Amino acid sequence: MKNNNQHTEQLLVLFQALGDPIRLDIFRCLLQKGEQRVTNGTYSVSKSTMSHHIKLLKEAGLIHVRKEGTTHIYSPNQDLLRQYPAFFSIFSNLHVEK
């Protein structure tokens, strides 16, 4: 039962992280377009707001970040995608409108 509770808790964290339209779109873009930079200008939000969204995605384990000089490059967490393939398969039918 403990393992099942951990699974449920992890899914709740994922749902919470993806519960905001901007975070959902950021994650969708990364899944569909692959590794890339994410800027606040893309979403017309402040730099601090964008940092907050990225932080929540990282804390949920949805994305990885690597530094390239002063630039941050983001990518989806492939280990997590393999752990929940049915959950993440819904994103293959969603289109990013940018």
C-alpha positions in Angstrom: 0.0 0.0 0.0 2.9 2.4 0.7 4.2 2.1 -2.8 0.7 2.9 -4.2 0.5 6.0 -1.9 3.9 7.2 -3.2 2.6 6.7 -6.8 -0.5 8.7 -6.0 1.5 11.5 -4.3 3.8 11.8 -7.3 0.8 12.0 -9.7 -0.7 14.7 -7.5 2.5 16.7 -7.7 2.5 16.3 -11.6 -1.1 17.4 -11.8 -0.5 20.5 -9.6 2.6 21.5 -11.6 0.7 21.2 -14.9 -2.4 22.9 -13.5 -1.4 26.3 -14.8 -1.9 27.2 -18.5 1.6 28.7 -18.8 3.3 25.7 -17.2 1.2 23.3 -19.2 2.2 25.1 -22.4 5.9 25.2 -21.5 5.9 21.5 -20.8 3.9 20.7 -24.0 6.4 22.8 -26.1 9.4 20.9 -24.6 7.7 17.6 -25.3 6.9 18.4 -28.9 9.9 20.6 -29.8 12.6 19.1 -27.6 15.3 20.8 -25.7 15.2 24.6 -25.8 15.4 27.9 -24.1 12.2 29.3 -22.5 11.9 33.0 -22.2 9.4 35.2 -20.3 8.8 37.2 -23.5 7.2 34.2 -25.1 4.4 34.3 -22.5 4.2 38.1 -21.7 5.0 37.6 -18.1 7.7 39.1 -15.9 11.0 37.4 -15.5 10.2 36.5 -11.8 6.9 34.9 -12.8 8.6 32.8 -15.5 11.3 31.8 -13.0 8.5 30.7 -10.6 6.9 28.6 -13.3 10.2 26.9 -14.3 10.9 26.3 -10.6 7.6 24.5 -10.1 8.2 22.3 -13.2 11.7 21.4 -11.9 10.5 20.7 -8.4 7.8 18.4 -9.8 10.5 16.5 -11.7 8.9 17.3 -15.1 11.9 19.1 -16.6 15.7 19.1 -16.5 17.8 22.2 -16.8 21.4 22.6 -18.0 23.5 25.7 -18.3 25.2 26.7 -21.5 27.2 29.8 -20.5 24.6 32.2 -19.1 21.7 30.5 -20.9 19.5 27.8 -19.3 18.4 25.0 -21.6 15.3 23.0 -20.6 14.2 19.5 -21.6 11.5 17.1 -20.5 12.6 14.5 -17.9 12.8 11.3 -20.0 12.9 9.0 -16.9 9.5 10.4 -15.8 8.1 10.0 -19.3 9.1 6.4 -19.3 7.6 5.9 -15.8 4.1 7.2 -16.9 3.8 6.6 -20.6 0.0 6.5 -20.6 -0.3 9.8 -18.8 2.2 11.6 -21.0 0.7 10.1 -24.2 -2.1 12.7 -24.0 0.4 15.4 -24.9 1.1 13.8 -28.4 -2.4 14.9 -29.5 -2.1 18.5 -28.1 -0.9 21.2 -30.5 1.2 24.2 -29.4 -0.3 27.4 -30.8 2.6 29.8 -31.0 
